[in-house]
Amino acid sequence: ACGDALGVPYEFGPPLHETKPEMVGGGLGPYAPGEWSDDTQMAICTARVTAEGPLDDRALGRIMRGFQHCLDDGASDVGNQTRAVLA
């Protein structure tokens, strides 16, 4: 989550050769400094469900509902493919 928040403002940008990255927010969404992206939000949903038991079809449904909740709850940004799947 910390690495994701650090990388948010630089995602899909050119390599940083002379500049040290800073946790400044921004990037592809309206991220606040220190805020992680949808990648970490989705990883948290997955981790919560897998901590509860086996990864079966019902667990996968709970993971998808978690993803949908993040989207419905106003995620700062969601990738185009993720948004299309959840639609």
C-alpha positions, -999 to 999 in steps of 0.1 A, spaced: 0 0 0 29 24 8 46 16 -25 13 21 -44 7 54 -27 43 65 -35 39 54 -72 4 69 -78 16 102 -92 41 85 -115 20 57 -130 23 55 -167 48 84 -167 84 84 -179 112 69 -157 125 90 -129 162 93 -136 173 123 -116 143 129 -94 134 111 -62 98 101 -60 76 119 -34 43 109 -19 25 139 -34 -8 125 -47 -23 133 -80 -16 110 -108 -44 95 -129 -71 102 -103 -77 129 -77 -55 111 -51 -45 128 -19 -9 125 -7 -5 90 8 -37 76 -8 -33 42 -25 -49 33 -58 -76 9 -68 -49 -18 -71 -45 -18 -33 -82 -14 -26 -88 -45 -47 -59 -64 -29 -75 -55 5 -109 -69 -7 -91 -101 -18 -71 -104 14 -101 -100 36 -121 -128 19 -91 -152 16 -84 -147 54 -119 -161 61 -115 -195 44 -110 -213 12 -111 -195 -21 -142 -211 -36 -170 -198 -59 -188 -181 -30 -155 -165 -19 -150 -151 -54 -185 -137 -53 -177 -119 -20 -145 -105 -36 -164 -92 -65 -190 -76 -42 -161 -60 -23 -148 -46 -56 -182 -33 -65 -185 -17 -30 -152 2 -36 -165 15 -69 -199 24 -55 -183 40 -24 -165 66 -46 -131 51 -54 -107 79 -65 -100 61 -98 -108 28 -113 -91 14 -144 -111 11 -176 -110 -27 -177 -120 -30 -141 -149 -5 -145 -161 -25 -176 -160 -58 -158 -179 -44 -128 -205 -28 -150 
